[in-house]
Amino acid sequence: MRHTMSKRLALVALIAMASTLVIVTAASAQSTLPWLMITVRPELGGGSGAVTLKWNSIGDFASHEESPAIQGAGWGGLAIEPFFMPTSGRQFIISPLLSFGRGSGSFSSEGPIVDGQNMRYSQWVLAVGAGYQWYFGVTRATNLYLMGHLGAGQISLAVDDNGWQTSDSMGLGYLDVTIGSMHRWDNGFLLGGALILSGESFNGSTSAGNFWDVDTSGNIRMVRLGLMLGYAIR
């Protein structure tokens, strides 16, 4: 009877020790995960869109409206994004995003004012993102994350001829879905990549040289690839 009781106590102690080891190991692994990752992301991409232009001459004695497509809109830019992981498991992400850059493309042939001209644009965006990440590997040093961003900014368009050199800045609404992955080294260095599917809309009253005012509205849809560099803080 005493021998059986001793065996039971030993078994309970062994289970307790094993459970404690598992809990301590899990807590230790969790504590190694960063609560903040600061990243910089150079981006390249391309897309298309459309714009509606309502031309009004000074004095309102002439007006014209046309809706050309935006074709072959290339993009090169830079995004700065810190990732905050506020929960103990570090899966949920909240992040502010600052993105800026420029691109070029062309308008479709609509005429008589916009008729296949090359166009350039530049913009900046400030957005807030939320998402979720999964960890992989024994040390959970590699992640896969999915996020969405919503924000606003400004955009300006430029055309080389027909009296419209550079538009005034217009308000911009921004929305994207981002999927990415990063690997974290022991020294905190991060390297990864991201695929960004974005849509943006803009509108405003812009000037066009000294003769025309233009009420402008439009949208651009884009696919971008980014190389992520950063540092993780635990």
N, C-alpha and C positions, 0 to 999 in steps of 0.2 A: 504494500500500500504506500509506504513511504517512498519506495523506489519509483513507483508510478507517479506520485505527486512531484518528485524531483524532476522526472522527465518532462512533466507538463510545465513546471516552472521554467525549466531550461528552454522548452519550446517557445513559451510566451516571451521570455527574455530575448531569444533569437529573433522572433518576429518583430519585437519592439525595436531591437537594434537595427534590423534590416529596414524597417519603416523609417526610423530616424535617419539612417544613411541615405535612403531614397529622397526624403524630404530635404535634408541638408544639401544633397547633390543637386536637386532641382532648384533650390533657392540659390545655390552658388552659380548654377548655369544661368538662371534668370538675372542675377545681379551683374553678370558680365555683358548684358545687352545694353546698348546705348539708349539714353533718354533724349538725346539730341544729335542730329546729323546735319552738318552744314555742307551744302553742295553748290557747285557751280556747273552749269550745263551749256556748253556751246551747241548750237542747233543748226541743222540744215534741213530744208524741206521744200515742198511745192504744193500748189493747189489751184483752185479756180474760184470764180465768183461772178457777181453781176453788180451793176451800178445803174441808178437812175439819175439823170442830170436834167435839171430844169433851168435853162439859161434865161436870164432876164437882163436886158440891156439897161444901162444907166438911163433913167428917165422913163423906163417902162414902155418905150415905143416899139420894142421888138422882143419876142420870146420864142423859145424852142425847147422841146423836150425829147430826149432820146434815152434808150436803155441798152447800152452795150454790155456784152459779157466781158469778164476779165479772164484772159487766157494765159496759161503758163506762168502763174504767179510763183516765182521762186522766192526763197526766204533764207536769210542768214542772220542769226541773232544769238543772244546770250540770256540765260535764265539763272537767277540766283534764288535758291530755295532752301531754307532750313526746315527740317522735319522734326516736329515735336512728337514724342510718344508718351502721353500722360498716364497711361494705365500701367499696372504692375507687370502685366504680360508683354508689354511693348508692342502689341499688334496694331492698335489703332494709331492713326497718324493725323495730325493737324498741321497745316503748313501755310505760311504766307509766301506768295510767289511774285517776284519782280522780273518781268521779261521785256526786253527791248531789242530792236533790230530793224532791218530794212530788206526790201526785195524789189523785184521788177517783173514786168509782164507786158501784156499788150491788150488793147481794147479790140473787140470785134469790129468789123466794118459796118457801121450804122449810118454815119453821115447825117447832115453835111458838116457838122462841127467835129465830132469824134468819128474818125473813119480809119480804124486800124492803127492808130498811133501807139508807139511804145509808151509805157507808163512806169513810174517809179513810186514807191510808197515807203514810209517809215512810221513806226509806231512804238508805243510802250504800253504795258499792261500791268496793273496791280491786282492780284487775285488772292482768294482764300481757297485752300484745298482741304479735302477730308478723304481718308481712305483706310485701307487695311493691308497688312503685310503678313507674309508667311516666311518662316525661317527654315533653313535646311542645313544638314551637316551635323557632325557630332558637337561642334562648338557653336552651331547656329550662326555662323559668320556670313552666310549668304542669304539674301532675302529676295522675295518676289512680291511686288506691291501693285495695287490697283487703286487709282485715285481719280477724283473729279475736281475740277477747279471752276470757280465762278468769279468774275471780276469785271473791271472797267479800265479804260485808258483813253488814249488819244491816237489818232492816225491822221496823216496828211498825204495827199496824192500830188504827183507832179507829172506834167506832160510837156514835151519839148517844143511844141508848136501850137498854132491856132490861138495864140493869145493867152493860153492857160499855162503858166509856168509852174507855180506851186500853190496848192490850195492852203487856206487857213486850216488849223488843226480842228478836227471833228471829234465828237464824242464817240467812244467805242465800247460795245458790250462784248464780253468774252466768255466762252464756255469750252471746256475740253474734257476728254477722258484720257488718262495716262496710265500706261502699264510699263513697269520698269523692274530692274534687278540691280543689286549692288553686292559687292563682296567687301568684307571688312577684314583688314589685317590686324595683327596684335598691337601695332603702334597707332591704330585708329584711322589709318589711311583708307579711303573708300574709292573704289573704281567700279563703274557700271554703265548702264545705258538705259534709254527710255524711248518709247514710241508714244507720240502725242497726236491724237486726233482732235482737231480744234475747229470751232466755228465762231465767227465774229461778225457783228453787224455794226454799221456806223451811219451817222447822218449829221448834217450840219449845213449852215449857210456859209459858203466859201467865196472868196474873191477869185477872179480869173483875169488877171491883168488890170488895165484901167477902164475896160469897156463893159465887161460882163460880170454879173453876180450869178452864182450857181447854187441852187438848192440841191444838195447831194444826199443820196441814201444808197446803201448797198450792203453787200456781205461777201465774205471770203471764207472758204472751207479749205483746210490744209492738213496735210500729213507731214509730221516733222520727226526727225531722229536726233537724239541728243546723246553726247558722251558725258557721263557724270563723273566729276572729280569732287572729293570732299574729305571731311574729317568727322569722326564719331567721338562723342563725349559720353562717358559712362558715369 
